[in-house]
């Protein structure tokens, strides 16, 4: 028995897939662990209202970073030659810069219409920092995709760690100094800036990339990968909006404290999800794209990835399902026991979502964007209806979240079936 386990361990250690995942995972582990470790301190320094607005700010950034590049960075991994890949980097960065400026202009223009919807009037001025956050996130995403193509997983990991360390230090420092309104967001921006600058450094020092600005090639590739802005941006936008919907909805209808409760619950569970999911997802994307171009066994990769993720997640998610209220009360103070109760309601959906998240790159490599756009549109509309029913019919935050989670369970169950089905189809090189 010991010999079998030993052989199994050596197989895992020698598996290239897991070696690459481990490199990204180690960086993500430190990067994701630090914010969770300081949250017990932050919840005792900053108010629930400040945390609630912070999660709303983060939620807006999660959505705007998708639009700013039009998802063209996803095409960086797909070309067979480096010349085309480099041009996609240039196109993506150009879009990030231009669209961030457009976003700033729109916020300035529409601020009289936006501010009445913000109940926390002391935080209104921070909406003007959204374009900067969007720009920094966009730069990080574009370059990390190129470094992924170059298999520079260690550089991506260090970038994530530097971001986490910086914003943790700044948030704690400003909190202790009494900057209880600006501290959380200022720390976030500082971390995003450091990580973006570090990846820019790696781009020029550790790769052969140089700006060429071949405008004809960029125009040609923009047409070749036109499904990225047409469908991927829409899909990712709908998915991000769908996932961030409760933060905005609860802040509007149940108050900033409610969004703080939900935001903390969501963040604690999302941390292990992102910790493993983003690392597995980047490696899965590269291997899936390679299998499509070489007509390999994609279905086997999908099945094995699902199985690996299930084995990793089942025990931690089960523990949270059983003990979340007690754990939140212990680590974040008794004031946040309600966050633990919300976590219990979210666990079934988040568990299935965790399984699907890394495999979601499948619709990119198999060119299924059109169908996924329709599916995610329906998903968003049903979720909006569920939240509205929870509020206007039941007037209860826990029932509202339970309905939202149940809809997520149904959707993700179908997605698992769908991904397994389409991965069986005969493979062709799409691009």
Rosetta blueprint (number, residue, H / E / L):
1 X L
2 X H
3 X H
4 X H
5 X H
6 X H
7 X H
8 X H
9 X H
10 X H
11 X H
12 X H
13 X H
14 X H
15 X L
16 X H
17 X H
18 X H
19 X H
20 X H
21 X H
22 X H
23 X H
24 X H
25 X H
26 X H
27 X H
28 X H
29 X H
30 X H
31 X H
32 X H
33 X H
34 X H
35 X H
36 X H
37 X H
38 X H
39 X H
40 X H
41 X H
42 X H
43 X H
44 X H
45 X H
46 X L
47 X L
48 X H
49 X H
50 X H
51 X H
52 X H
53 X H
54 X H
55 X H
56 X H
57 X H
58 X H
59 X H
60 X H
61 X H
62 X H
63 X H
64 X H
65 X H
66 X H
67 X H
68 X H
69 X L
70 X L
71 X L
72 X H
73 X H
74 X H
75 X H
76 X H
77 X H
78 X L
79 X L
80 X L
81 X L
82 X H
83 X H
84 X H
85 X H
86 X H
87 X H
88 X H
89 X H
90 X H
91 X H
92 X H
93 X H
94 X H
95 X H
96 X H
97 X H
98 X H
99 X H
100 X H
101 X H
102 X H
103 X H
104 X H
105 X H
106 X H
107 X H
108 X H
109 X H
110 X H
111 X H
112 X H
113 X H
114 X H
115 X H
116 X H
117 X H
118 X L
119 X L
120 X L
121 X H
122 X H
123 X H
124 X H
125 X H
126 X H
127 X H
128 X H
129 X H
130 X H
131 X H
132 X H
133 X H
134 X H
135 X H
136 X H
137 X H
138 X H
139 X H
140 X H
141 X H
142 X H
143 X H
144 X H
145 X H
146 X H
147 X H
148 X H
149 X H
150 X L
151 X L
152 X L
153 X H
154 X H
155 X H
156 X H
157 X H
158 X H
159 X H
160 X H
161 X H
162 X H
163 X H
164 X H
165 X H
166 X H
167 X H
168 X H
169 X H
170 X H
171 X H
172 X H
173 X H
174 X H
175 X H
176 X H
177 X L
178 X L
179 X L
180 X L
181 X L
182 X L
183 X H
184 X H
185 X H
186 X H
187 X H
188 X H
189 X H
190 X H
191 X H
192 X H
193 X H
194 X H
195 X H
196 X H
197 X H
198 X H
199 X H
200 X H
201 X H
202 X H
203 X H
204 X H
205 X H
206 X L
207 X L
208 X L
209 X L
210 X L
211 X L
212 X L
213 X L
214 X L
215 X H
216 X H
217 X H
218 X H
219 X H
220 X H
221 X H
222 X H
223 X H
224 X H
225 X L
226 X H
227 X H
228 X H
229 X H
230 X H
231 X H
232 X H
233 X H
234 X H
235 X H
236 X H
237 X H
238 X H
239 X H
240 X H
241 X H
242 X H
243 X H
244 X H
245 X H
246 X H
247 X H
248 X H
249 X H
250 X H
251 X H
252 X H
253 X H
254 X L
255 X L
256 X H
257 X H
258 X H
259 X H
260 X H
261 X H
262 X H
263 X H
264 X H
265 X H
266 X H
267 X H
268 X H
269 X H
270 X H
271 X H
272 X H
273 X H
274 X H
275 X H
276 X H
277 X H
278 X H
279 X H
280 X H
281 X H
282 X H
283 X H
284 X H
285 X H
286 X H
287 X H
288 X H
289 X H
290 X H
291 X H
292 X H
293 X H
294 X H
295 X L
296 X L
297 X L
298 X H
299 X H
300 X H
301 X H
302 X H
303 X H
304 X H
305 X H
306 X H
307 X H
308 X H
309 X H
310 X H
311 X H
312 X H
313 X H
314 X H
315 X H
316 X H
317 X H
318 X H
319 X H
320 X H
321 X H
322 X H
323 X H
324 X H
325 X H
326 X H
327 X H
328 X H
329 X H
330 X H
331 X H
332 X H
333 X L
334 X H
335 X H
336 X H
337 X H
338 X H
339 X H
340 X H
341 X H
342 X H
343 X H
344 X H
345 X H
346 X H
347 X H
348 X H
349 X H
350 X H
351 X H
352 X H
353 X H
354 X H
355 X H
356 X H
357 X H
358 X H
359 X H
360 X H
361 X H
362 X H
363 X H
364 X H
365 X H
366 X L
367 X L
368 X L
369 X H
370 X H
371 X H
372 X H
373 X H
374 X H
375 X H
376 X H
377 X H
378 X H
379 X H
380 X H
381 X H
382 X H
383 X H
384 X H
385 X H
386 X H
387 X H
388 X H
389 X H
390 X H
391 X H
392 X H
393 X H
394 X H
395 X L
396 X L
397 X H
398 X H
399 X H
400 X H
401 X H
402 X H
403 X H
404 X H
405 X H
406 X H
407 X H
408 X H
409 X H
410 X H
411 X H
412 X H
413 X H
414 X H
415 X H
416 X H
417 X H
418 X H
419 X H
420 X H
421 X H
422 X H
423 X L
424 X L
425 X L
426 X L
427 X L
428 X L
429 X L
430 X L
431 X L
